[in-house]
């Protein structure tokens, strides 16, 4: 019914945003509500889901994210809440790569996804998510000391996703020791 809604973000909650569209507040469940800013204009791509218990709007930053949500919904055993939880836990590129590569074990880490459901996701969506997988990712020259620092960050509890985000910035810095790179990385990670 709706493709997108444009308005002012009136409220941000951990599970949803309220978008004021010409005086009407729409409660929209989002995988990443904190991607929006309160009292700022926003365009949210929405999908209306009708169930016996009510009508719910699910919202996304881009049309591609909405399409991925719909693809996840097409999988037997995945409902809208599970699809949003999966999308909230991972960026679309990593999720699509895991599905393309048939990484069932990786998919079982998402809430409500067991081995059977993960296998079903791979079976139903493998080969259908090519446009979500990053094309050629730029290669970054990584010195041995930077590689040691990246491994140390993962050992400290940072996710691979967090480490991957700052790796290009660290690679641009002058040559350093592993400890020096870790200090620079922590400064970058703690800024967020």
N, C-alpha and C positions, 0 to 999 in steps of 0.2 A: 504494500500500500504506500509506504513512504520510502523514498530513496535516501534523502538526507534532510536534516533540519539545521537552519541557521538562526543563531540568536546569541544571547549573552549568557555565559555560565553564571548561574545564580548561586549554586552550592556544589561543593565537591565532598564526597563521602568515599570511604575506602572501596565501596562496591559500585557506586553510581555517581552520576552528575545530574543536576537539575538544570535544564536549559530553558531559559525564558525566551519564548518566541512570541513577540507581540503581546505580552501580558499573560501568556499561558505557560505554566511551568511543566515541562515534560521530564519525568524521571526516567533516565536512560542508564541501564546497567552496562558497564564498560569493563573491558579487561585491564585498561590502564587509565583510570580516572584522573590520576595526578599528572597526566600529560597535558591537561587543560589548566587554564588559570582562571580563578574566580574573578568575576566582573569584567571579563574580556570576551570579545566576540569569538565565536567558534562555529565551525561547520562539522556536524557529526553525521556520519553515514549510519543509517539505522536499519534494523530489521525488526519487524513486528512479529512476535510469536504468540499465537493464540492457543491456550490450553484450557482445560476444564476449570482450572483454578484462577484463571485471569488472562489478561492481555499484558504482555511485557514488551518493552522496547529495549533492544540491545544496540549499543552504539560503538563506532569504530573510527579511528583517525583517518583511514583511507578506504577507498573502494576495494582495494586489494585485500585489506584485512577483513572487510565484510564478506568478500567472496570466499576467503579461507574459512571463515566461520560457517558459511553455508555448506562448504565441502565437508567440514567436520560433522555438521548436522546430518549429512547424508549417510554417515557411517552408522550401522546398526549398533545400538548400545551407547551412543553419544547423544546426550540431550543438550539443550542450550546452556545450562549451567556448567556442565562438564566442558563444553567447547570454550566457554569464556574462561574457565579456570586454566585450561591448557594454554590458551592464548596469553593469559596474564603471566603465566610462569615462564614463558619463553618468547624470544623474538621470532617473527615469522620465518626468517631465513634459516635459523637453526632448526626450527620445527620441520620445515619443508625438507631440509637436508636429511634429517633423521628418518623421515618417512620415505624419501627417495632411496636411501641406503638400506632400508629394511631393519633399522635399529630398534627392535622390539623391546629390548631391555631398557634402552634410553626412554622410550615412551611410557614404560610402566612407572616412572617416577612422578608422573602427573597425578593429581588427585582424582580418584575414581576410575583410574585406568589400570586394569589388571592385565595379565599376559594375554588372555583371550581377546580383550578389547583392543590392546595394542596390535595384536596380529591382524585383527579385523581392519584397523586403521591403515596398516601397511597394505593389506590385500586390496582394500577399496580405493586408496588414494595414490599408491605408487604409480609414478608415470604421469600423474595428473597435476603435479605441482611445480612443473619446470619453471614457470614464470615467477615463482616465489624464491627459488634458489638463487643466491647471488651469482651473477655472471662471473666474469674474471675478477677475482679479488686481487687488489694490488699486492705484489710481493714486497716484503719489508726485509731489508738486510738486518739480521740479528747477530750480534757478536756473541761469543761464548759467555762473557760476563752478563750480558743482557738476558741470555737464555737461562742462566742460573738464577737471575733475579726473578724472572717470570715464574720459574718453578717454585721459588721460595714464596711468592705471593699466593700461589695456589695452595701451598702447604700451610700458609697462614689462615686459610679459610676463604679467600676470595674466589668467586666463581670464574670459570674459564671465560665466560662472556664479559665480565668486568675487566679481566686481564687483557683480553683481545681488544677491547675498546681503547685502552691506553697504550698498547704496544707501539702503534705508529708514532705517537708523541715521544715515547721514550727512545725510539730508534733515531729520531732527529736530533737528540741531545748529543753533546760531545762525548767521546769515548769515556767510559767510567768503570769503576769496579762494580761488582755485583751488589755490594752494600750501598754504594752510591745510587745505583739504579733503584734499589728497593726504597731508599729514602725519597727519591723523586717520585716514584710510583705511589707511595703512600700519600704524598702531598697532593697528587692528582686525584687519587681515590677519595680522599677526605674532603675535597672541595665540593663534592656533589652532595 
